[in-house]
Amino acid sequence: MAKSKSSKKAAKKSGADRLNGEVLERIAGALERLAPPALVLPAFDEADAFIWHPDAHQLQAVPRVNRVEMSLLKGIDRVRDVLLDNTERFAKGLPANNALLWGARGMGKSSLVKASHAAVNTTLRKRQNQAPLKLVEIHREEIESLPELMTIMRPLPYRFIVFCDDLSFDGDDTSYKSLKAVLEGGVEGRPDNVIFYATSNRRHLMSRDMMENERSTALNPGETVEEKVSLSDRFGLWLGFHRCSQDEYLAMVEGYVENYKIPAQGDSLRREALEWATTRGSRSGRVAWQFVQDLAGRLGVALRD
């Protein structure tokens, strides 16, 4: 009788242990699924540009960067020289500023960032024992993960340009606070081996409607707007891009035509280019490039670097 009771207790305990073990396994599995994937750093020596994917916890290498040669960027000589000088100083380990490139659409803001990166790396490769700059693109929608990205890059033996294209904030978006803290305001601040470049159509990274709404609804409207406008103050360089003149637009077209050896020139080329700009309602580097693509297609010319 005693043995029977003992065996029942043992069986009951064994069943409870199995149940507890299954529960623990399920909990462990759930925690594993919730945990972020392990960070796998890329082979930085095999590429100069990367894209940050926070969901996958991954820096994806970009074998070939979509960029325009510096010599083809017309009408932006002053801002070109300022950004290039800032990038060169950063590459040498000297003090340099975060940069906000703002202004008219299609005037080469993002193209200038990529061209400056390439130009500095060309110079660096001519020197021995100096690693090239790495360009890391972070998408606007993922700006809240910027602190995590900075933490990853801080101990690495490379210098990074973190680049966000078309950066702006609307409505109730509060992710700008993450950017403010990382750029200058956090305890750690921006890592010495990282600089942040952003492009935007807005000088203060927020729409006029948003600023006016903040003024009309806030108890202390001045303070609220000041908090958001102060984000742009974190950028030491404000580089403005303005609509180009007709002569600058034609110079862009002619530069592309000469570079890609397209058999078109003279009054006919200029007349077609101006007509193309008129139909688009604007003149810009982007419009010039779109015209050249159309022209090359009609003439059967492949656009290759």
N, C-alpha and C positions, 0 to 999 in steps of 0.2 A: 504493500500500500504506500509506504514511505517512498519506495523507489518510483512508483507510478507518479506520485505528486512531484518528485524531483525531476523526472523526465518531462513532465508537462511544463514545469517552470523553465527548464532548459530550452524546450521547444519555443515557448512563448518569448523568452529572451532572445533566442536566435532570430525569430521572426521580427521582433522589434529592431534588432540590430540591422537586419536586411533593409527594413523600411527606412530607418534612419540613414543608412548608407545610400539608399536611392534618393532620398530627399537632399542629402548633402551633394550628391553628384549633380542633381538637377540645379541646385543653387550655384554650384561651381560653374556649370555650363552656362547658366544665365549671366553670371558675372563676367565670364570670358567673352560672351557675345557683346556685353555692354562695354567692355574695356576697349580703348582705341587700339588699332593695329600697331604692331611694333614698328618703330621708325627704321627704315632702311635707307641709309644715305647713298646717293648715287656716286659713280666714279667721277669726281669733279674734274679730273684732268682730261676727261674725254669730251667735254662740252663746255661752252662758255655761257650758255643760257639755260634756264630751268623754269618750270611752272610749278607753283605750289598748289598741292591738292590736300587740303586739311582733312577731308573725310577719309582719305586713304593714308593720311599721315606720310605723305610722299612728296619728294621733289623730283619731278619728271624732267629728264634731259631733253633739250630741243637741239637736234643735230644741225639744223639749218635755220637761222633766224630770218624772218621776213623783214627785210630792211631796205632802205634806199641809201645810196652812196652820199656822203656828205656834200660832195661837189654839186649834186643835183638839187640841193635845197636852196632855193633862191628867195631873196627878199627878207631873210631873217638873219642877216650877218651879225648884228650886235648880240642878239640873244644866243646865237650859235657860238660866238667866241666866249661869252660869259659861261655858258654851260660846259663847254669843252674845257675851259680853264679850271672850273670847279671840279670836274671829274678827274682831270690830271692831278690836281693837288690831293684829292682823296686817294688816288691810286698810289701816290708817293708816301702816304701816311701822314700828310699834313692836314691841318684843320680845313674842313669844307662844310658847306651848308646843304640841308635838305632843300629841294627845289620844287616849286609849283609852276608848271607851265600852263598858262590859262589864256583863253581868248577865242578868236574866231575858229570856226570849224574848218577842218581840212587844210590848215596852214602849216602842217608838219610838226606838231608838238610831239607826238609819239615817235615819229620818224627821227626827230632830232635826238631823242633819248637813245634810241637804238644805234644811230649813226655815231654819236659821241662815244658810246660803249665800244663799238668796233674800232673807232679811230685810236682810242687810248690803248686798246689791246694790241693793235698793230705796232704801236710804239714800244709797249712793254715787251713784246716778243723779240724785239731787236736787242733787248738787254738780257744779260744772263742772270740766272738766279732770282728772277722776279715773276711770281705767278700772275697770270692775267686776272682781270676783274671778272666776277661772275654776275650776270644779270638774272634776277629772280622776279618773275611776274606774279603778282597776287591779284586775283579778280576782285572787283568792287564788292561783290556779294560776300566775299570771304574776309573782309577787312577786320572782322572781330577776331580772327585767328592770328592776326599780326603779332601779338605778344608771344604766342607759341612759336611762330616762325623765328622771331628774334632770339628767343632762348636757344633754339637749335643752332643758329648761326654764330652765336656769341663765342663759343670756344673753338670754332673751326679756323684753320690757318689760311683763310682766304679773305678777300675783301669783296663785299657784295653791294650791288645797287639793287634795292628792292623797288620795283616799278609797278605802279597802279595806273592803268589807263582809264580815262573818263570817270574820274572820281567826283562824286557829288552826293549830297544827302537831301532827302525830301521827307515831308510829313513828320511822323513820330519816330523816325529812324534815330536811334541813339548810339549806333556803332561808332560814330565819330569820337566818342569818349575813349574808346580803345586806342584810336589813332593818336589822340592828344597825349595820352599817358605814355605811349611808346616813344613818340618823337622827342619830347622834352620833359614831360611832367612826372614820370614815374620815378620810383625809388632808384631803380637801376639805370633808367634812361636808355637812350639809344646806344647799342654796342659800338665800340670804336671802329669795328671792321664793317659797319653797315651804314649806308646812306639811303635816304628815301626820296625818290623822284615820283611825282604824280602829274598827270595832265587833267585838265578840266575846262569846260566851257565857261565856268563860273569863277570869278575872282575870289569869292568868299566860300566856295564849295557848297553853297545853299542858294535856293531860288529866292528871288525878291518877294514872291508871294508868301513863302515860308517865313521870311524875316518880318513882313508886315503882320502876318498872323500871330507871330510870337509877341509882337508889340501890343496887339489889340486884346490878347487873352491873358497875358501874364500879369501877376500882381506887381511885379517889378520888371516891366518890359525892357528897360535899358539893360539890366543885369542879365536877363535871359538871352537877349540877342548878343550881348557882349561875350557870353560864354561860348556861343557857337561861332561867332566871327573870329574869336581868338584862335580857333583851329588853324586858320590860314597864317596866323602870326608865327606858328611853329616852323614855318618854312622861311629860312633865311633869304632865299632867292625867290622873287616873284618875277617871272619872265612873261611879258605880255606879247601875244600874237594878234596882229590886226589884219584886216582884209587887205589883200594886195592890190596894187594899181594895175592898170592894163599893161603897162610895160613890164612889170614884174611877172605877171601871168604869162605873157608871150615869151619872156626869158625862160620860164619853167618849161613851157612846151618845147622851145628850141633846144634846151638842154637835154631833155629826154630824147628828142629826135636825133640829135647828134650822138648821144651815148649809145643808142641802140641801132645806129646806122640805118635809119628809116629814110627811104628816098623821097623826101618831101622838103620843100624849102620855099622861100620867097613870099610874095604877096598872097599866093593861093593858100599856103599853110597858115599864115596869120589870119586871113579872112575866115577860113574854116574853124580855126581855134576860137576866134571871137564869136562866131555864130553858135558854136557849141556852148560857150559860157553864157550867152544870152538865153539859150533854151533852158539852162540850168538855173538861171537867176542869180548867179554868183560867180566870182573868180577866186580860185584858190589852188593850192598845190594838188589837192585831191581831184578837182575838176580837170586840171591840166593832165593829170595821169590818166583819168578816164577817157579824155579825148585821144591821148596818144595810144591807149589800148585799142580804141575803135579804129583809129587811123592804121595802126599796124595790122589789125585784123583784115581791113579792107585791101591792104596792099600785100597781104600774105607774108608778113615779116614776123618771125618768132621773137618774142622778147626774152632774151636770155642774158644772164650776167656774164 
